[in-house]
Every structure is written in structure tokens, then in C-alpha cells.
Amino acid sequence: MTWDIFQEELWARFGPTECEDFDEALSKVKQERSLREYQKEFERLGNRVHGWPQKALVGTFMGGLKPEITDDIRMFKPKSIKKASSLARMRDELLNHQRRSTRSIHRTTADYHPPTRFKTAPPMKRLSWDEMQKR
């Protein structure tokens, strides 16, 4: 078996079907769960497309990110997928850290019951005119 025949057999067995359009799939991929899952899917599809300029790949990657990630990294104008994904990971880690901190603060304040500082004063006794005169 020659290398070319081996490649053809592998492609026939594990390659895409004739119906799959990787260009279309890549243009529609969106981050719905974790950044890691999105990046994995983007790379899987990105490795299957041909003729896409780097600028288009970066734009598509940025356009598929969740708004809370992409809004803050757009200002850096990344020129490569490597730079865009690095910035996205840093932003995602910061957001996750902020969420964990916020949850722990809410948990701490929800469990906190401050001691009552003021005790209820006994009811005041009203003095009559005669009692006030004596005092």
C-alpha cells in the first residue's frame, strides 16, 4: 500500500462527508459554554478551511466570543488567532475570578447576622404631679 492510497483510505474513513461545509460552519460558530470548548471547536473548523486570510479568521474568532469577553479585548486589536485567544483566556480568567469572589462575598454576607446592639428599654413609668413634686 502506497502513502497516497493510505491517505485516501484514511480520508474516506475519517474525513468529512461531501455535505459538510467548513467555511459555513466556521462562520457560524459561537461561544455557548466555556472558552476552552469554543476555542477547541474553532480550531477544529479553522484547520479545515482554506483560503481564509488571517484578518478574517481573527474577526470570526472575535465575533463568536461572548460579549463580556470580546468587548474588553477588541481595544487591543489582535492581529493573530494566537494573540486573540491569549487575550480571551486572560479576560475569561479575570471574569471567572471576579465571579468566584462575588459569590464568596455574597455567601459570607448572607451567613452574617450582626448582634443586636440596642436592648429594648423597659417601659417608662409616668409620674403623677405629686410624685414629680416630691422628686
Rosetta constraint file for C-alpha pairs under 8 A:
AtomPair CA 1 CA 5 HARMONIC 6.41 0.50
AtomPair CA 1 CA 6 HARMONIC 6.66 0.50
AtomPair CA 2 CA 6 HARMONIC 6.20 0.50
AtomPair CA 3 CA 7 HARMONIC 6.15 0.50
AtomPair CA 4 CA 8 HARMONIC 6.22 0.50
AtomPair CA 5 CA 9 HARMONIC 6.15 0.50
AtomPair CA 6 CA 10 HARMONIC 6.18 0.50
AtomPair CA 7 CA 11 HARMONIC 6.03 0.50
AtomPair CA 8 CA 12 HARMONIC 6.02 0.50
AtomPair CA 9 CA 13 HARMONIC 6.12 0.50
AtomPair CA 10 CA 14 HARMONIC 5.81 0.50
AtomPair CA 10 CA 15 HARMONIC 7.09 0.50
AtomPair CA 11 CA 15 HARMONIC 4.37 0.50
AtomPair CA 11 CA 16 HARMONIC 7.68 0.50
AtomPair CA 12 CA 16 HARMONIC 7.98 0.50
AtomPair CA 16 CA 20 HARMONIC 6.30 0.50
AtomPair CA 21 CA 25 HARMONIC 6.28 0.50
AtomPair CA 22 CA 26 HARMONIC 5.87 0.50
AtomPair CA 22 CA 45 HARMONIC 6.01 0.50
AtomPair CA 22 CA 46 HARMONIC 7.89 0.50
AtomPair CA 22 CA 48 HARMONIC 6.26 0.50
AtomPair CA 22 CA 49 HARMONIC 5.92 0.50
AtomPair CA 23 CA 27 HARMONIC 6.27 0.50
AtomPair CA 23 CA 45 HARMONIC 7.91 0.50
AtomPair CA 23 CA 49 HARMONIC 5.81 0.50
AtomPair CA 24 CA 28 HARMONIC 6.40 0.50
AtomPair CA 25 CA 29 HARMONIC 6.17 0.50
AtomPair CA 25 CA 45 HARMONIC 7.16 0.50
AtomPair CA 26 CA 42 HARMONIC 6.64 0.50
AtomPair CA 26 CA 45 HARMONIC 5.65 0.50
AtomPair CA 26 CA 46 HARMONIC 6.58 0.50
AtomPair CA 26 CA 60 HARMONIC 7.72 0.50
AtomPair CA 27 CA 60 HARMONIC 6.27 0.50
AtomPair CA 28 CA 64 HARMONIC 7.67 0.50
AtomPair CA 29 CA 38 HARMONIC 7.89 0.50
AtomPair CA 29 CA 41 HARMONIC 7.78 0.50
AtomPair CA 29 CA 42 HARMONIC 6.94 0.50
AtomPair CA 29 CA 64 HARMONIC 6.10 0.50
AtomPair CA 30 CA 38 HARMONIC 6.95 0.50
AtomPair CA 30 CA 63 HARMONIC 7.80 0.50
AtomPair CA 30 CA 64 HARMONIC 4.21 0.50
AtomPair CA 30 CA 65 HARMONIC 6.26 0.50
AtomPair CA 30 CA 66 HARMONIC 7.80 0.50
AtomPair CA 31 CA 35 HARMONIC 6.68 0.50
AtomPair CA 31 CA 37 HARMONIC 7.80 0.50
AtomPair CA 31 CA 38 HARMONIC 5.08 0.50
AtomPair CA 31 CA 64 HARMONIC 5.72 0.50
AtomPair CA 31 CA 65 HARMONIC 5.18 0.50
AtomPair CA 31 CA 66 HARMONIC 5.90 0.50
AtomPair CA 32 CA 38 HARMONIC 7.38 0.50
AtomPair CA 32 CA 66 HARMONIC 7.60 0.50
AtomPair CA 33 CA 37 HARMONIC 6.77 0.50
AtomPair CA 33 CA 38 HARMONIC 7.15 0.50
AtomPair CA 34 CA 38 HARMONIC 6.42 0.50
AtomPair CA 35 CA 39 HARMONIC 6.03 0.50
AtomPair CA 35 CA 65 HARMONIC 7.83 0.50
AtomPair CA 35 CA 88 HARMONIC 7.88 0.50
AtomPair CA 35 CA 89 HARMONIC 7.28 0.50
AtomPair CA 35 CA 92 HARMONIC 7.28 0.50
AtomPair CA 36 CA 40 HARMONIC 6.12 0.50
AtomPair CA 37 CA 41 HARMONIC 6.25 0.50
AtomPair CA 38 CA 42 HARMONIC 6.03 0.50
AtomPair CA 38 CA 65 HARMONIC 7.92 0.50
AtomPair CA 39 CA 43 HARMONIC 6.04 0.50
AtomPair CA 39 CA 85 HARMONIC 7.60 0.50
AtomPair CA 40 CA 44 HARMONIC 6.14 0.50
AtomPair CA 41 CA 45 HARMONIC 6.24 0.50
AtomPair CA 42 CA 46 HARMONIC 5.74 0.50
AtomPair CA 42 CA 61 HARMONIC 7.26 0.50
AtomPair CA 43 CA 47 HARMONIC 5.95 0.50
AtomPair CA 44 CA 48 HARMONIC 6.93 0.50
AtomPair CA 45 CA 49 HARMONIC 6.73 0.50
AtomPair CA 46 CA 57 HARMONIC 7.76 0.50
AtomPair CA 52 CA 56 HARMONIC 6.27 0.50
AtomPair CA 52 CA 57 HARMONIC 6.55 0.50
AtomPair CA 53 CA 57 HARMONIC 6.49 0.50
AtomPair CA 54 CA 58 HARMONIC 6.16 0.50
AtomPair CA 54 CA 79 HARMONIC 7.56 0.50
AtomPair CA 54 CA 80 HARMONIC 6.49 0.50
AtomPair CA 54 CA 81 HARMONIC 7.66 0.50
AtomPair CA 55 CA 59 HARMONIC 6.08 0.50
AtomPair CA 55 CA 79 HARMONIC 6.73 0.50
AtomPair CA 55 CA 80 HARMONIC 7.39 0.50
AtomPair CA 56 CA 60 HARMONIC 6.02 0.50
AtomPair CA 57 CA 61 HARMONIC 6.06 0.50
AtomPair CA 57 CA 81 HARMONIC 7.04 0.50
AtomPair CA 58 CA 62 HARMONIC 6.08 0.50
AtomPair CA 58 CA 78 HARMONIC 7.48 0.50
AtomPair CA 58 CA 79 HARMONIC 6.90 0.50
AtomPair CA 58 CA 80 HARMONIC 6.04 0.50
AtomPair CA 58 CA 81 HARMONIC 5.37 0.50
AtomPair CA 58 CA 84 HARMONIC 6.97 0.50
AtomPair CA 59 CA 63 HARMONIC 5.95 0.50
AtomPair CA 60 CA 64 HARMONIC 6.25 0.50
AtomPair CA 61 CA 65 HARMONIC 6.70 0.50
AtomPair CA 61 CA 81 HARMONIC 7.40 0.50
AtomPair CA 61 CA 84 HARMONIC 7.85 0.50
AtomPair CA 62 CA 70 HARMONIC 6.09 0.50
AtomPair CA 62 CA 74 HARMONIC 7.87 0.50
AtomPair CA 62 CA 84 HARMONIC 7.32 0.50
AtomPair CA 63 CA 70 HARMONIC 7.57 0.50
AtomPair CA 65 CA 69 HARMONIC 6.52 0.50
AtomPair CA 65 CA 70 HARMONIC 5.83 0.50
AtomPair CA 66 CA 70 HARMONIC 6.29 0.50
AtomPair CA 67 CA 71 HARMONIC 5.59 0.50
AtomPair CA 68 CA 72 HARMONIC 7.07 0.50
AtomPair CA 69 CA 73 HARMONIC 6.74 0.50
AtomPair CA 69 CA 88 HARMONIC 6.23 0.50
AtomPair CA 69 CA 91 HARMONIC 5.98 0.50
AtomPair CA 69 CA 92 HARMONIC 6.38 0.50
AtomPair CA 70 CA 74 HARMONIC 5.92 0.50
AtomPair CA 70 CA 88 HARMONIC 7.16 0.50
AtomPair CA 71 CA 75 HARMONIC 7.88 0.50
AtomPair CA 72 CA 91 HARMONIC 7.61 0.50
AtomPair CA 73 CA 77 HARMONIC 7.37 0.50
AtomPair CA 73 CA 84 HARMONIC 7.78 0.50
AtomPair CA 73 CA 87 HARMONIC 6.34 0.50
AtomPair CA 73 CA 88 HARMONIC 6.86 0.50
AtomPair CA 73 CA 91 HARMONIC 7.56 0.50
AtomPair CA 74 CA 78 HARMONIC 7.44 0.50
AtomPair CA 78 CA 83 HARMONIC 5.68 0.50
AtomPair CA 78 CA 84 HARMONIC 5.29 0.50
AtomPair CA 79 CA 83 HARMONIC 6.88 0.50
AtomPair CA 79 CA 84 HARMONIC 7.42 0.50
AtomPair CA 80 CA 84 HARMONIC 6.19 0.50
AtomPair CA 81 CA 85 HARMONIC 5.88 0.50
AtomPair CA 82 CA 86 HARMONIC 6.09 0.50
AtomPair CA 83 CA 87 HARMONIC 6.17 0.50
AtomPair CA 84 CA 88 HARMONIC 6.06 0.50
AtomPair CA 85 CA 89 HARMONIC 6.06 0.50
AtomPair CA 86 CA 90 HARMONIC 6.37 0.50
AtomPair CA 87 CA 91 HARMONIC 6.20 0.50
AtomPair CA 88 CA 92 HARMONIC 5.97 0.50
AtomPair CA 89 CA 93 HARMONIC 6.06 0.50
AtomPair CA 90 CA 94 HARMONIC 6.26 0.50
AtomPair CA 91 CA 95 HARMONIC 6.20 0.50
AtomPair CA 92 CA 96 HARMONIC 6.13 0.50
AtomPair CA 93 CA 97 HARMONIC 6.09 0.50
AtomPair CA 94 CA 98 HARMONIC 6.17 0.50
AtomPair CA 95 CA 99 HARMONIC 6.16 0.50
AtomPair CA 96 CA 100 HARMONIC 6.23 0.50
AtomPair CA 97 CA 101 HARMONIC 6.18 0.50
AtomPair CA 98 CA 102 HARMONIC 6.05 0.50
AtomPair CA 99 CA 103 HARMONIC 6.13 0.50
AtomPair CA 100 CA 104 HARMONIC 6.24 0.50
AtomPair CA 101 CA 105 HARMONIC 6.20 0.50
AtomPair CA 102 CA 106 HARMONIC 6.16 0.50
AtomPair CA 103 CA 107 HARMONIC 6.04 0.50
AtomPair CA 104 CA 108 HARMONIC 6.03 0.50
AtomPair CA 105 CA 109 HARMONIC 6.11 0.50
AtomPair CA 106 CA 110 HARMONIC 5.90 0.50
AtomPair CA 107 CA 111 HARMONIC 6.27 0.50
AtomPair CA 108 CA 112 HARMONIC 6.26 0.50
AtomPair CA 127 CA 131 HARMONIC 5.76 0.50
AtomPair CA 127 CA 132 HARMONIC 6.15 0.50
AtomPair CA 128 CA 132 HARMONIC 6.28 0.50
AtomPair CA 129 CA 133 HARMONIC 6.25 0.50
AtomPair CA 130 CA 134 HARMONIC 6.37 0.50
AtomPair CA 131 CA 135 HARMONIC 6.41 0.50
